[in-house]
Amino acid sequence: MNVSRENIDALNALLTMKIEKADYETNVNNTLKDYRRKAQVPGFRPGMVPAGMVQKMYGRSILVDEVFKQMSEGINKYIQENQLRTLGEPIPSEKSNPIDFDTQTEFEFKYDLALAPEVKLELNNKIKLPYYHIEVTEEEKQKRIDSHLRYYGKMVTADSIGLDDLVIVDLSQDKEGGLNVADATLGMKVIPEAKQKKLEGLKVGDAIELDIRKMLTSDADCAAFLKIAKEELAKVDPQFKLVIKEVRRLEPAAIDQALFDKVYGPGLVTSETDFKARVEADIRKQLSDESDYRFLLDTRKKLVDLAKLELPEAFLKRWLLMTSEGKLNTEQIEKEFPLFAEDLRWQLIEESIMKTQNLEVTDEDLIAFAKKMAQQQLAMYGLANMPDDNWTTYAKNILENKTERKRIHERAVEVKVIDYVKTAVKLDNKEVSGEQFNKLFEKEAE
């Protein structure tokens, strides 16, 4: 077996592999003998099938498998031994000659290879990047506190309807074939503000005539209220009599030790002052994550622009087309290639920084990231106060999923790189309001 490389330019190469009969003959013959021992052919005892018959039945497919196996292993070995940094995977060259496995005994394969560009990027304090610190307003702190109070509140009954209440009613139509619905549930927040006044202040036992299609503008809401399929809605007379049966109201939780324990765990917060301080710290941590994300976007753009990495675009477009398994056509690849190219350039920069700065992602890093991800997800369900051992077990379970592990590893690399960049460049710290911060993204979307 012989492999040679012709460098077309700095980013493209042509690999030529020649496989001779001596390279594959022994393995092919051994496989044929194994097939003969195991073959079950009518009229022959096991192991007694004539070798010529086995050769005729299986010889060509065994030869093809062995040659392609050697070709694949040979190319991979060559790339590893020569420490080539490649992009994508080798793809058959348009310069390849047709192969006839029925007549040839020697085979030549030609593969196009894309070489990764060298990253020449020096990070220093001459590079200036903005870092946005988002202010925490009293309004934002109160909104977060109110959210906790509502989440840990309880439903109570009320005598009359308020704008945030849940109302249980009986619906009836006093006519032949009319629709009657018992215990229909109606959330006041679903009703358009201009229509809420018709129900606001009504008491349990009160009755009112109204057109539900005027009260509820959404077909889905109307159908759910009437407990029918949306397709049946057009056949129903929208005029109903509503009798108020029950009014349910969310009573916010009290700001007390019971609330502190539910939100932050038993005994970790013991006063209203500490509770408000923890709420503010939570908001600052969330805003810090948002600031880091903005910094990541700005860093990516800046470093990609500075690195000026050339890519073997023609090869990459061919590779994308071949590996998409028909899911992408040439037009789609042309349209999406700029985003793909930017992501690839950033990936090369990340790899370079990780290597030159001796950064690495450990198993402990992955567990920490998986724990953080799980805590953020489960906090929405009030499950953020599990013991640390439970979080660790949960994180390890997440990492057993190969797709999740890969995603978390990529995120961990990103954070390692960004944390380093913060120390290597000059940060242009900017204090901004939440509104000003959000406008940064709005401008990009325009």
N, C-alpha and C positions, 0 to 999 in steps of 0.2 A: 504494500500500500504506500502511495506517495501523495503528499499534499504540498502544494506550492501556492504562494500568494503573489499577486500582482497588484501593487498599489496604483489605483487609478488617479487618485488625488489624496489630499490630506484626510478626507472623510469617507472615501469609498475604496473598496478593494474587491478583487476577484479571486476566489479560492477555487483551485482546480484539484480534484482528487481522482487518482487513478487506482482502480482496484483490479488486480490480476487474479488469475485462476488459483494460484497458490495461496492467495489470501483467504479464499472462502471454501475451497474444495474440501478440506478436512471436515469442517463444520457441517457442510451440506451432506456429505456422505454419512457422517455420524447421525444426523437427523433422519436421513432416509432409513438407516438401519433400525433406529428407534421406532419409526413408523411401521416398518415391516414386522417388528416384534408384536406391535399392538394392533395392527390392522385386522379388521374382521371382514373378510370377503367371502360371500357365499361360494361353497365348493372347496374351500381351503381351510385347513386347520390353522389356529393362531400361530404365527411365526413361520408358516410355510408358504406364504404368498410369494410368488416369484419376484425377484428383485426388479426385473424389467417392468412388471406390472405396477409395482409401487412407484418406480421412477416415472412411468407414464402418467400415473394418477396424481402424484404429489410433487414430482421433481421441480416443475417450473415455479410453483408457489413457494417451495422451500428456498429455491435459489433467489427469488425476488426478495423474500423476507431477510435472508442472510446478507445479501448485498446492501440493501437499504439500512439494515442494522449497522453494518460496518461503516457505511458512509456517514450515518448520523454520529456514531461514536467517534469516528475519525475526525470529523469537523469539530466536535465539542472538545476533543483532546487537544487538537491543534490550537484552538482559541485559548484554552487554559494554559497550555505549556508556553505559549508565546505572550501570555498575559495581555491579551487584546481587550480593550474596553470597547464593547460593541453596543450598538443601539438596535433595539428590536431583535430579530432573529435572522440568520442567513436565509435567503430566498433564492430559488432556482434562477439562474441567469438566463437572459434572453439569448446569450451566446452558446447555450448548451445544445449539443447535438442529440437527435433522437436515439433512444436505446432499444435494441431488439434482444430480449432475453432468450429468444428461441435460437438465435444464431451466434450471438456474441459470447465470448468467454472472458473478454477484458472490457472494463466499463470505465467511462470517464464522466465525472460530474463537475459542473461549474456552478458556483454559488456566489451571488452578490452579497457583500458584507458592508455594513455601515459602521464606521469608527466614530467613537465619541470624541468631540472636540476637547482640547485641553482648556481647563478653566484657569485663567490668569486674572485673579481678582484679589487685590489687597485691601483689606478693611482697615481703616484708620479714622482718626477724628477729623480728617478733612471732608469726610462724607457726613452730611447732615440729614437727619431723618426726623420728621415730626412725631411727637408722642402726645396724644390727647388725653388730658385728665378731665373726666366728666364730673361736674359739680353735683353734689347730693342736695336736693332741695327739701324743705320741710314738707312740701306737698307730697313728694315721692315717699318720704318716710311714713307719713300718715296713711298713704295708700297701701303701703306694705303692711302696716299694723292693722288697718281695716280688713285687709285680705285674710290675715290670721284670725281676726275676730269672726269673720263670716265662716271661714273654713271649719273652725272649731265651735261654731254656734249650734243652736238646736232649733228645730221647728216647733212652733207653738200655734195655738188657735187664736184667732182674733174675731172681734164682733163685726167689724166692717172692713171693706176692701181698701187696701192701700196700693200705691203704685208699684211696689216690689213684691206683692203677694202672689201666692198660688191659690187659685179659686177652684173649688169643686162644685159643679152645677149639674142639674137635670135639664135635659133639652126635650122639648115636646112640640108637636105640630097638631093642632086641633082640626084634623081633616082626615078623610078616608085615605088610607095608604100613606099617611104621614110618618115621618121618621121620629122615633123616640130614643133618646140616648140617656142612660143613667150614669151618674158619676163621671161626667166628662171633666177633664182637667185642663185648666187654662192658666198659663203664666201671664201676668200682667205686662211683663217686659216684652212679650211677643207682639202685643197690640201696638200699632202706631200711636205715637204720643197724642195726636189730635183726637183719637178715638177713645183714649183711656178715661176721659171725663164721664162717659156714659155709665161706667161701672164703678168708678172711684166713689167711695162713701156708702155704697149699698151694703146692707146688713144681711146676716144669715136669715133666710126666710123670704127676703124680698124677691119680687119677680119683675122681669123686664122683657119687652118685645124688641127684637132687633134682627138685622140682616147680618148673618155671620160673614158673608163675603165682603161686606163693607168694613166689618170689624177686623177681620184677618185677611190681609192682602195676598198671602202666600197660599197656593193650592195645597202644598204639603202640610202647612199648619192647619188649614181647614179640614183636610181629610183626617189628620191625626185627632183633631178635636172631636170630629163626628164618629171616629172609630170605623172608618170605611176606607176602601182603596181609593187612591187618587183618581183612577179611571171612572169611578162611580160618581164623582163629585158633580159632574155636569147634569146628572139626572135628578139631583136633590134640590128642592125648593129651599133657598137660603134663609127664609124668614122663620125664626124660631122664638119660642117662649123659653126664657132662662130662669130657673129658680135657684137661688144661691143656697147651697147645702152646707158648705164649710169654707172657711178662709184660713189658710195656713201662712204663717209668717216666720221668716228666719229671725231668730233672736240672737244677736251677736254674743259671743262669749264675753265674760267679764275679764278685765285685766287683773289677773290674780295668779297665785302660785300654780293653780291647776293648769292655766294656760301656758305659763312659762315652761312647766314640765312637759306638756304635750308638744310644744314647738321645739324646745332645745334639749329635752331629756331631763330626768329627775334631778333636781337640786343644782343644775348648772347655772341657772339664773334665779336670783332670789328677790329681786326688787324691780319696780317699774322702770327705774332709772337704768338699771343694767339691761332690762329687756329692750328698751329703746336704743341703747348703745349697741346691742347685738344686732338689732334690726338694721341700724345704720351700717354696721360692719358688713352685714350680708349684702346690702345694696352696693357698698363700695367694692366688695369682691366681685360681684356680678358686673359692675361697670368696668372694673379693672380687666376682666376677661374680654369685655367688648373693646376696651382700649387696645389690648394686646392683639385682638383680631384685626383692628384697623391698622396697627403697626405692622402686622404680618403682610397685609395687602400693600402698604406703602413700601415695605422692605423688598418684597418680591419685585415690584415694578422697578424700583431704583436699581437693585443689584442685577436684574436681567438686562436693564438698559446699559449699565456700566460694563458688564461682562462681554456684551456683543458676541455671543456664541453663534457661530455658523452651524447650520445643521444640513445633513444630506437629505434635502427635502424630497427630491424625486424618489429616492429609495424608500423613505418613510411613508410616502403616499402609496407606493406600490405595496408595501408591507401591510399598511392598514387595510387596503382593499382585499388583500389575500387572506388576512386573519379575521376579517369581519364575518366570514361565512355567509356572505350574501346580504348581511344586514345593512351594509352601507354601499352606496354607489359612488362613482367618481365625483359627481356633483356635490354630494353630501360631504365627502372628504375634503374637497376644495373649500367648502364653506366653513367646516369645523376645524380645519388644520391650524389656523392661527392660534386658537385656544390650546390645542394639543401641543403645538410647538412651544408656547409660553410655559405650559406645565412641565414639559420635558426640560427646557432650559433651567427652570427653577429646581427641578429634581437634580440636575447635574451640579448646580451650585450648592445645593444641600449636601450632596455626597462629597464634594470637594471640601467644604467647611468641616464636615464630620471627620474627614480623614486628616486634614492638615492640623486640626486642633485636638486630635486624639479624643474626640467625643464618642460615646457609645451609649446605647440604650440597653439597660440591664433588665433582668426579669423583675427586679424590684420596681423599676420605673414603669413597666407594663402593668404590674398589679396596682400601682398607685394611680395610673391613668384610668384603668378599668374601674377602680373604686370610685374615683371622682365622677366618672360618667354614670355609674349606677346610682350614686347619691343624688346627682342632678335629676335623673329620671324619676326616681322613687320619691323625691321630696315633694313632687306634685300630688302624691297620694298620701302625704303625711307619714311616710315611712323612712324619714331621714335619720332617726335616732336609734338605729340598731347598734349592738355592740360591734367593736372594731373587728373581732374575729369573724363575725357574720359577714361583714363587708368584704373581708379578705377571701372567704370561701366563695362568696358571690362573684367577686372579681375573677377568681381562678376558673370558675365555671364559664364565665364569658370568654375567657382567653382560650378555652378548649375549642371554640368555634374558629376555624382557620380564617374565615372571612373577617370576623371581628378582630381577631388577633392582628391580622395584616393592617386593618384600618387603624387600630390603636397604635401599632408600631409606627406607622407613617405619621400619625399625629405626635407621637413622642419625639420622633426625629425632628419634626418641625419646631416643636417647643425648644428642644436643645439648641437648635441653630439660632432661633430668634433670641433666646436668652444670651447666647454668645454675642450676637450682633449688637445687642443693647450695650454691651461692655466695650465693644470695639469701635463704634462710631460715635459721633456727637449727636446727642438727643436734643431736639428743639422742643422743649416742653411747652405745651399750650393748655391753658385752662379754658374749657368750653362748657356751655350749657348742653343739656340733652338735645335740645332743638337744633343747636348749631352742629352737634355731632352727627345727628341724623341727616342733616343736609349734605354732609360729605358723601353719603351713599346716594342721595337723591340726584346729585349732580352727575355721578357716574352712570346712573340709570337713564339719564336723558339722551 
